[in-house]
Amino acid sequence: MSREHLRCAVELADRALSRGTNVADDRAVEILLFAAGRRQITDALELGVHAGTDEVILLLDPVPEIAAKTIIERGLIENLTEVTYDQQLVQSFYNINDAEMSVVDGDIESLVRERVALLVIER
């Protein structure tokens, strides 16, 4: 969704792991749960790569600067900062309706971050 969305997911996953409130044993899966705003791993995996997918987000945390530079220089990744998304797909995945969108003046990123943050309460 956005860099801030992923930063929030990483932060919340790390907090859950440190407090022992995590759902997944693996940090990467716990991050995925928060990024997807889901409690069930199988549901969160719907956020993953599927046939026909032409863009993916690769989250490397932590990633040494030299590794990021090497990845870019070798052409393995086109862009490490720009995130694009289909708004209708995001709304559908996170169950965001038009009424919610109108309340936040179309700021879908804030609604997604809200869904991610609410996962802590739902646990």
C-alpha positions in Angstrom: 0.0 0.0 0.0 2.6 2.5 1.1 5.9 2.8 2.8 4.2 4.1 6.0 1.8 1.2 5.9 4.6 -1.3 5.8 6.6 0.6 8.5 3.6 0.4 10.7 3.1 -3.4 10.0 6.8 -4.0 10.9 6.5 -2.0 14.1 3.3 -3.7 15.3 4.6 -7.2 14.4 7.9 -6.5 16.3 5.8 -5.3 19.3 3.6 -8.4 19.2 6.7 -10.6 19.1 8.4 -8.8 22.0 5.2 -9.0 24.1 4.4 -12.6 23.2 1.1 -11.7 21.7 2.1 -12.8 18.2 0.0 -15.2 16.1 2.8 -16.5 13.9 6.1 -17.9 15.0 7.9 -16.4 12.1 8.6 -12.6 12.0 8.0 -12.3 8.3 4.5 -14.0 8.6 3.7 -11.8 11.6 4.5 -8.7 9.5 2.3 -10.1 6.7 -0.6 -10.5 9.1 -0.3 -6.9 10.1 0.2 -5.7 6.6 -2.9 -7.6 5.5 -4.9 -6.6 8.6 -5.8 -10.2 9.1 -5.6 -12.6 12.1 -5.6 -15.8 10.0 -2.4 -16.6 8.1 -4.4 -18.2 5.2 -6.4 -15.0 4.8 -3.3 -12.8 5.0 -1.7 -14.8 2.2 -4.4 -13.5 -0.2 -2.3 -10.3 -0.1 0.5 -12.2 -1.8 1.7 -12.8 -5.4 -0.8 -14.5 -7.7 -0.7 -15.6 -11.4 -0.7 -12.6 -13.6 0.9 -10.3 -11.0 3.3 -8.0 -12.6 4.3 -5.9 -9.6 5.3 -6.9 -6.1 6.5 -5.2 -2.9 9.7 -6.6 -1.5 10.2 -5.8 2.2 13.7 -6.1 3.3 14.0 -5.3 7.0 16.7 -4.6 8.0 18.6 -4.2 4.8 22.1 -2.9 4.8 22.6 0.0 2.4 25.2 -1.9 0.4 22.6 -4.7 -0.2 20.0 -2.2 -1.4 22.5 -0.6 -3.7 23.6 -3.9 -5.2 20.0 -5.0 -5.8 19.4 -1.7 -7.8 22.7 -1.8 -9.7 22.0 -5.4 -10.8 18.6 -4.5 -12.0 16.9 -6.9 -9.7 14.4 -4.3 -8.7 13.3 -1.2 -10.7 12.4 1.0 -7.8 12.7 0.8 -4.0 10.5 3.7 -3.1 7.6 4.1 -5.4 4.5 2.0 -4.5 1.5 1.9 -6.8 -1.8 0.2 -6.2 -5.2 -0.3 -7.6 -7.5 1.6 -5.3 -10.6 -0.6 -6.0 -8.6 -3.8 -5.1 -7.3 -2.1 -2.0 -10.8 -1.1 -1.0 -12.1 -4.6 -1.6 -9.3 -6.3 0.3 -9.5 -4.1 3.3 -13.4 -3.9 3.2 -13.3 -0.1 2.8 -16.6 1.3 1.6 -17.4 4.6 -0.2 -18.8 6.2 2.9 -15.5 5.7 4.7 -13.6 7.0 1.8 -15.7 10.2 1.8 -15.1 10.8 5.5 -11.3 10.9 4.9 -11.5 12.7 1.6 -10.2 9.7 -0.3 -7.2 9.1 1.9 -7.2 5.4 1.6 -3.8 5.0 3.1 -5.0 6.3 6.5 -7.9 3.8 6.4 -5.6 0.9 5.6 -3.3 1.9 8.5 -6.3 2.1 10.7 -7.2 -1.5 9.7 -3.7 -2.6 10.5 -3.7 -0.9 13.9 -7.1 -2.3 14.8 -5.7 -5.8 14.4 -3.9 -5.3 17.8 -7.3 -4.7 19.5 -8.9 -7.7 17.7 -6.3 -10.1 19.1 
